[in-house]
Amino acid sequence: MTKIAFIGLGNMGSGMCANLAKAGHDVHAFDLNADAVKAAVAAGAKAAATVGEAVGDVDVVVSMLPAGRHVHQVYFGEDGVTAHAKPGTLFLDCSTIAVEEARDAAGKAADAGFSYMDAPVSGGVAAAEAGTLTFMVGGPKDGFEKAKPILDIMGKNVFHAGDPGNGQVAKIANNMLLGISMIGTCEAFNLAEKLGLDAQTFYDISSTASGQCWSMTSYCPAPGPVPTAPSNREYKPGFAVAMMLKDLRLAMGAGDDVGADTPLGNHAQQIYAKLDEDGFGDIDFSGVMRRLKGEL
Ligand code: NAD
């Protein structure tokens, strides 16, 4: 049994925290939202009233927070994690934040005598609840070895991506590709349908030909061919446009920092940003299909 603090019990963190408690670990849960803490207690964790109370006597801190500024505040702010944790405590931040913010956090943590790993996830709320997330972990090999048994409880694939920040690199590069491939898939289905080829027939052909990709075979944006896809439930997320936009902005920002040319990533960002501005940030990102059809 490991003593673990869990900070950030929102859509994702609640299920992840519950899985750690269910596996028999001693989990101390904290969130600014008292109802989220109550739900964690109902799922087997112990309530902490402050960050300090959560982390004071644990070996591992897991966090799942909205963005980089929350992560820096929680770990390094006044009365934050580093002010209260035992030296040597392992920090596993599973939030999606900027590469530079993660590298900065790893450096600050090391200076204060802690080991920080960035461990962002792929997979949504259902995967968080089921314990089937994919983790992409950046940080030293020994930290990864210590983190793996904990992450294995919350995920089914746990990868060591290398140096600090590399987990975030893997996450944003993957999601940039996903954002682009989804728009391409929507365009292909829309073109085929407008030219008289129905979605199922096009799917049957393209999913076994060279156009095949995850956006098509696991998440088809045209209703019908993939029954579990959000396109069959009025494009309810799934993975919302606003979340894809967040990841694309992180990818574009990181690309600018290193001079990586990402013309399609940029264009994809504009398409999702326009949907978001027009009030469709909370529909599934495959809802680009509806925009192409002129329905939004
Ligand atoms: P969320 O907003 O539902 O949850 C965040 C939680 O953090 C909230 O409960 C909030 O009260 C808490 N919080 C904020 N500031 C805090 C602080 N200072 N101290 C303690 N608690 C604090 O967000 P989410 O959907 O769970 O996403 C969390 C992270 O996971 C994000 O970085 C997101 O990009 C990433 N992510 C989300 C999904 C998804 O499908 N939702 C998928 C992959 C990755």
Residues whose N, C-alpha, C, O or C-beta is under 5 A from the ligand:
A	BS01	NAD	G8 L9 G10 N11 M12 G13 F30 D31 L32 N33 A36 M64 L65 P66 A67 H70 V74 C94 S95 T96 V121 G123 G124 V125 G238
